[in-house]
């Protein structure tokens, strides 16, 4: 009896499908997980745009990718998510006719206790990690709508799993604690990605929104990419025990890369590492219980659009 081929080939994180002719934007693509998302997407033949607030770091990242991926098509755009008023100009500078996917990856985490604000008076982590990506989506809307089936991929954080939003204090004006504020800012962004997909589906848009998280991703377990990422032998040895539980940032990029490229992934899904959500190849996860609260997501949406002075339809869900 002749064996039949499987309906779907298993996903290979090291050999993703080709994507020639497509345009992908990765925010924060010059460092960390964003760099490895960009490097892996560049290997598919797509044009990858590195969104970075530091042109010199973006140039170094582009050179690193091009040295490892022959023929890589890399563009750069200055992108400062903490400066909401600058984002429209950044999108205009792209000079693209369409965008097949954006990976909302960039973020800032503050270790020092003092609370910091942007020029607009927003708490820095909430503004950069959440409000900036919301506003960026608004200005990217025409480019995303011009693609046949564009995808918006939001990179959350495992740190958000243990947090809950305080809708009366979204910007941590009271009881500010850096780690909690960071986790809540990423939780807000994950709520945004899921609420966005609900609204896109409600109007029959071909654009979809997917949420991912990298699990536990450490520098000590990340391969070197000088000068972007440098890991010494000592750091590698010290990080080996942690490798039983977590992984490097190259592996932390896998859920986002799959969410961009795999046509079987549907909007409104959550993807993360296979082993306890901390390490391993990407898999679909059940939505965390607090991420299923659509009332919180809707209230956050309205409050965030008001804070960012953005039309709640975002140009995508009109």
N, C-alpha and C positions, 0 to 999 in steps of 0.2 A: 504494500500500500504506500502510495507516494505521500511523503510528509508535506504539509502545507507550511508556508512561511508565516511567521508571526505577523499579526495585523500591524503592530507597531514595533519598530526596532527599539531596544533599550537605549535610554539616554546615556551618552558617553560624555562626561564632563571634559574630557581631554580632546574630544573630536566633535565639537558642536557643528550643526549644519551650516552650510555656506549661506552667505547673505549679501552677495555682490549687488550693488545698485541701491542698497538701503543706507539710510542716514540715521545714526544714533547719537544722542547727546548724553554725556555722563557728567552730572554735576559733581565737583570735587574729584575729577578724574586724574588729578595730578599726584595723588598720594593715597596711601592706605588701601582700603578695599576698592575705592573708586578707580585707583590706578589699575588694579588687576581685572576689574570689570572691563575697563577700556582695552587693556592688552588682549584679553580673551576675545572680546568682540572684534577687535582689529584683525584677529586671525581668521575671521570668517569672510574677509574680503569686503566688509562694509566700510563706509566712511564713518569715522568716529570723531566726534567733537568733544574736546576736553574743556569743560567749563571750570574756570579757576579764577580766583581773585588775584592771584600772583602770576603774571605772565612769565617770569623767569622760571618758576617751578613748573609751569605748564610746558615750557620749551624743553626743560630737562626730561620731563615725563614723555613727551613726544619723541625725543631722541632715543630714549631707552626702549620704547615700544618699537620704533623703526629698526633698532639694532637687533631686535629679537624676532620681529615679524617682517620678513622681506616683502617689500611692496606695500606696507601698511599705509592706509590713507588716513592721516591724522590732521584734524583742524583744531584750532584753539579759539576760544572766545573769553574775554574778561567777564567774570560773573561774580558779583558780590551780593549774596543773598541777604545780607544784613542791610543793604541799601536798596530799599524797595523801589525808590524812584528811578534807579538806574537800570532796572531789569528790562524795561521796554526797549531801551537803546541796545542792550546786550543782544536781545532777540533780533532786532533789526540788523545787527552786525553779522548775523549768521550767514546771510546771503544764500539761503537754501530755498528750494521750491517746495519741499515737504520734509517732514520729520517722521520716521517710522517708529521711533521709540525714544522716550526720555527716561533716564534712570535718575530718580531723585535720591541721590546718595550723600551729597555734601552735608557736613554737620560740624558743629563745634561743641566741645565739652570743656568746661572750666573746672579745674581742680582747686583753684584758690577760692576761699570763702566769699570775698566781696562780690556782690551782685553788680553786673554791668548792664548798661543800656546802649541801644543804638542811637543814631542821630534822631530817629523818629520817636524816641522815648520808650521803645519796646525792650523787654528783657532779652539779652543777647542770644541765649540758646533757643528760646521760644521763637524769636524773630528769624534766626538763621535756619534752624532745623525745620520749622513748620511754616511760618508766615511767608518766608521767602519762596519756598517751593509752591505754595498756593498761588502767590502772585505770578511766579514764573509760568505756571500752567496757564494762567489767563493770557499771557502774551504769546505763548507757544500755540494757542488754540488754532489759529489759521493754518499753521504748518502741520499740526497733527491731523486736522480735518482733511488736509489735502492728500494724505496717505490713504491707501486702500483699507488698512486695518491697523491703525497705530495703537501703540501700547504705552501706557504710563506705568512705570514700575517704581514703587516707593519702597525704599530701604528703611525698615524700622530697626528695632533693637530688642534683643532678649531682655535688656534692662527694663523695657516697658511692661513686661509680663507681670511684674509685681507692683506696678504703679496704678493709680487711679487719678483721673483728672478732677481738679477742683474748678468747676465752671465759674465760681465766684472769684477765683484768684488764678487765672490762667498764666499770669506773668510773675507769679511768685513774689508778690510785693510783701507778703507776710511769711515769716518762717522760712526764708530762703535757705535751701540746702543744695549745693551743686549737683550731687548725684541724683537726688530726687527730682530736681528741676530738669536735668538732662533726660531722665527716664520719662518724665511727663511730656517733654517736648517731642520725644520720639513716639510716644503713645498718641499724641495729638496728630502727628503726621500719619500714623497707621490708620487712625480713625478717618482722617481725610481721604486716604487712598480708597478705603472701603465705601465711604459715603459717596465719593466721586463716581465709583462704578455703579452704585445704585441709581444715581441721577442720570448717568449716561444710558443705562438700560431703559430707564423710564421714558426716554425720548427716542429710543431706537438708534442711538449713535453707533457707528462701527468702531469707535475708539473704545478700548477697554482699559481698566485699571486693576493692577495686581499688586499685592503687598508681599514683601519678602523680609527676612531677617538673616543675618550672617551667623547666628549662634555665637560661640566664643571664638574670637579671632585675635591671636597674640602676635606681636612683632617678633618674638623669639622663635616662633614656629613658621615664620614667613621667609620664603627664599629671597636672597639679596637681588636687588635691582639698582645698583649704584648709578647715580647718587640719590635716587628716589627712596630706596629702601636698602639699608646696609645692616647685615646681621653678622656679628663676629662669631668666631668658633665658641668662645665662652658663653655667649648668649644662647647659642644653639644647644649646648650641653645642658645649661641650666633650664632650658625650656622643655627638654625631652620628657620629664615626668608629666608635665601638664598636657602633653600630646595624647595621653590616654583619655583625656576628658574634652579638650578643646582642640583647635586647629589654627593654621596660619591664615593670613588675610587673602592669600591666593585661593584657598578653599572657601573662605567666607564670601567670595565673589560668586561662587557657583549658583546659588539660588537666583540672584539677579540676572545672571547671564541666561540661565534657562528661562526665566520669566520673559525675557526679551525675545528669545528665539523659538521656543517650543509652541507650535500652533495648537497643541492639545490643551494648553493651560487656558483657563477661562477667567474672565473678569470676576473680581470679588473673592479670589482665592488667596490663601496665605501659604507661602512656601518657606521652608527653612531646612537646616541640616537634618539628616535622617536619624542620628543617634541622640536621643533625648533632647533634640532641638539645639544641640551644642556643637556637634561635629558630624562629618560624613557628607555623602552626596545629597543633593537636594530632593526633597519630597514635599508633597502637599500635606499641610497640617490642618486639623480642625481649628476653626477660629477660637482664639482664647475667649473665655466666657465674657469678659468685659468688653471685648471688641464686637460682640453681638448686640450691644445696647445701641439701637438705632436712634433712640431719643437723645442720648448724649451726643452722638455723632452729628445729628441735625442741629442741636444747639451750638456745638462747637463750630460747625460750618458757618452759621450766621454770625457768631461772635468774631470769628477769624476774618471773614470777609469785611466786616465792619472795621476791625482794627487795621487791616491792610488797605482799606479804602478801595475794595475790589467788587465789581458786580458779582453777586452770588451765582449768576449763571456761568461765569468764567469763560464765556464765549464758546463753550463746548456743549453746554446743556440748555441752551436757549430753547 
